Amino acid sequence: MQKEYLMESDDVIVKLDTSHQGLTDTQVAERQSKYGMNKLTEGKKESLFRKFLKELTNFMTIILIIAAFLSGATSLYVGESMIDTFIILMVVIINAVLGVYQESKAESAIESLQEMAAATTKVIRHDRLLVERSEELVPGDIILLEAGDSVPADARILECASLKVEEAALTGESLSVSKTESVVGGGSSEVALGDRKNMVYTGSTVVYGRAKAVVCYTGMETEIGHIADALNTAKDEETPLQIKLNQLSKILSILVLVICGLMFAINLTRLGLSGKGIHLQELINTFMIAVSLAVAAIPEGLAAVVTILLSIGVTKMSKKRAIIRKLTAVETLGCTQIICSDKTGTLTQNKMTVVEHATDDETMLMTAMALCSDAELDPDTKDAVGEPTECALVNDGYKNGLNKAELKKTFARIGEAPFDSVRKMMSTVHKKEDNTILQFTKGAPDEVLKRCTKAYIGGVEVEMTDEIRKDILHSNKSMADKALRVLCGAMKVWDGQPASYEPETLESDLVYLGLSGMIDPVRPEVKEAIKECQAAGIRPIMITGDHKDTAVAIAKELGILDSEEMAITGAELSKISDEDLLKTIQNYSVYARVQPEHKVRIVKTWKKLSKVTAMTGDGVNDAPSIKEADIGVGMGITGTDVTKDVADMVLADDNFATIVSAVAEGRRIYDNIRKAIQFLLSSNLAEVIAVFVASLLGFTILKPVHLLWINLITDCFPAIGLGMEAEEADIMKRAPRNPKDGIFADGVGGETLFQGVVIALLTLLAYFVGHYMESGLWEVAESADGMTMAFLSLSLLEMFHSFNMRSRTDSVFKLKTKNVFLTVSLCASFILTTAVIYVPFLREAFSFEHISLKEYIAAVIISVSIIPIMEIVKIVKRR
């Protein structure tokens, strides 16, 4: 069958059984059923069984399994119960199941975020322009592409204007390729992919111009689908914090194994020196003591807890309209010191409405503005669809009796020079019914005026004079002072069809028509967000392509600047050297009339001053600055696919207040992760100290199975509960965190050590109290009651300590928020721990003694004491 690029476009339409009006809903449904979704086959996911096996092959788990089998073998040899073996294996399996559950939950959270950030495409169906998810496209769909769009499927171009596409992912060619709607091949039966100038392919990006195309192939049938396996090899990204924690876990493991080896050697030596000889049972017991120490020391669930807290956090952020595309952004958000934001749509509502004209012929001006745009009037709603500024111009015309659909019949577009952010204008060329060729140009007033040699005044064209130019600029400033966005309209009459539609050819010797001023109201929530930023030590900066007067007016209204001296234009910025900008950049809070390269320069300069900088953007030319920033922020509504792809975070509502909310959430997530880490490490450290001291003194305070139970029940769930903690009241009144600070910065290391020592001493106290209440003696000796009370106290100590960790500085009794998950975790842990001691078959399984109510109350009192102790420490810290 003949390839589409060798066929005329109308023949391709017939082949695909479609039309220029697009497919009907019935056709779309039938083709989705036949061809499937427009997405590549995903890499094979790990099965739950493989994940489970991976958990069981963890180094510490292997040691526990060996210990369990050695214990079982010994029990069989001496004829004792194998209950210890079964319990260890049961806890290992439960731990593995929880690990798989946590990993699966984290994966599903990331998948749901990817679903929210799914790409969309403008598609014509049943003669209406719609925005649909790219994965729902089918062969025969008519799609519209413009600069910044990622090509969603392999498609044959039906019509295009100055279209240039970057196809490096497919062809390796870094330069953009000019495209055409004409047949290629010259009679050949096969044309190399890079030479198929009338086709666009999945994985490529539109860098200039626009096009209308018909989808030919989707999903795995696309060119990139044939090499899709290469795309499924991407590795999961780890954040700096996760990397640090993995390194910490490895270091701890090595240290613990060394200590375990020493303890094993010391105990063997002690047995040898006793003169009794070393029996198998004693050898196994000595080995189990060493295993106890290893179990106590290594926070097995640390990395898993951090992963699940990150995934829960980013899911919560997505509900607040901030979609995190890279997990590293969560950590960086808490360090943000500078937020460089676009004005339109981010600080303002992006609900453009034309409210003022400065012209001698409103009808001519509105006609030019409506036709020189890519927005279209929806035939049903009679509301424009497209870019907000262009929609405002089309709606303005319609309200004044100029329906764009009717205008297009009179003024057929035959060519154009699309808008780009460097020229700050666009031009369209039209052919009237009498064959007159007219050009309309719209754009930034100062840029369009540079190219005007005449003006349309009093119904006639007159030469542009300094006086006329002065009046126009006065009108422009008057509108800008009212915070209006101003666009200039111009025209040109051609004797015949232009030889070229390049901007250099079209945009000269223009006739000035007038100015259109439109209002874009400030978002009401942004003022408060700006204040919150400033209180949090974050500096908001406005960067806009608008006139300086407009930018200053809005910046003053929002509280971003106090005087005009804090505003600078792109032209003025270009005259400042890099060295001088480094010295003076802190003087500027507003940048007007900027070019894309200015945004990159602003970001680089702030970064040279070691300021963590966020940059927003929506256009294809914003991608370099977004990529350069520490936090690249793409716009979910107006943003191009290119900017979204390079962004760390996408705003689903294009709202500046959402950035500030995301910063607060980033700070909360990082705070809570540090609390969880501190809680886990201090708990494990307490277990190590208690086991180590008891071993040196010659008694067993806890067995491996006891420590496993504690780590499973009283460590893991409270740590996750701490991750659910609401933000502290002063979270947005603190200075941004230093990105160079490690996990143990700001005294966390010392606090962790202190808390671990205190919990260990209280656990040892509980052991000796239990032994005293059992025997009436204060002595170092093996004690069943002592072991039971040490287990109960350590379990409860860690539970109560998790409540201490809700805030590192504020009293737990003064916190105004509730943590339901943590409370439920505490209650569940309390019940399960009590059951292990008082339910007969569980008590026997864990080798515990039935303790009296007095002993139970004594253990609770010892455990609760961790709260007043830590409250005193917090008082000292606050003072």
CORKA-V914793 format. One record per run of one state. SS is the DSSP state (helix for helix, strand for strand, loop for the rest). FROM is the first residue (numbers start at 1). TO is the last residue. If there is no record, write none. Layout:
SS;FROM;TO, SS;FROM;TO
//
This chain:
loop;1;3, helix;4;6, loop;7;8, helix;9;15, loop;16;22, strand;23;23, loop;24;24, helix;25;35, loop;36;47, helix;48;56, loop;57;58, helix;59;78, loop;79;82, helix;83;116, loop;117;119, strand;120;125, loop;126;127, strand;128;133, helix;134;136, loop;137;141, strand;142;146, loop;147;149, strand;150;150, loop;151;153, strand;154;166, loop;167;167, helix;168;171, loop;172;176, strand;177;178, loop;179;192, helix;193;195, loop;196;198, strand;199;200, loop;201;204, strand;205;217, loop;218;218, helix;219;221, loop;222;223, helix;224;233, loop;234;239, helix;240;273, loop;274;279, helix;280;297, loop;298;301, helix;302;319, loop;320;321, strand;322;324, loop;325;327, helix;328;333, loop;334;337, strand;338;342, loop;343;347, strand;348;348, loop;349;352, strand;353;359, loop;360;361, helix;362;371, loop;372;375, strand;376;377, loop;378;383, strand;384;385, loop;386;387, helix;388;399, loop;400;403, helix;404;410, strand;411;420, loop;421;424, strand;425;432, loop;433;436, strand;437;443, loop;444;444, helix;445;450, loop;451;451, strand;452;457, loop;458;459, strand;460;463, loop;464;465, helix;466;481, loop;482;483, strand;484;494, loop;495;502, helix;503;506, loop;507;509, strand;510;519, loop;520;521, strand;522;522, loop;523;523, helix;524;535, loop;536;538, strand;539;543, loop;544;547, helix;548;558, loop;559;563, helix;564;566, strand;567;569, helix;570;574, loop;575;577, helix;578;587, loop;588;589, strand;590;592, loop;593;595, helix;596;608, loop;609;612, strand;613;617, loop;618;619, helix;620;628, loop;629;630, strand;631;635, loop;636;640, helix;641;646, loop;647;648, strand;649;651, loop;652;655, helix;656;697, loop;698;703, helix;704;723, loop;724;747, helix;748;775, loop;776;783, helix;784;804, loop;805;819, helix;820;838, loop;839;839, helix;840;845, loop;846;852, helix;853;878, loop;879;879
//
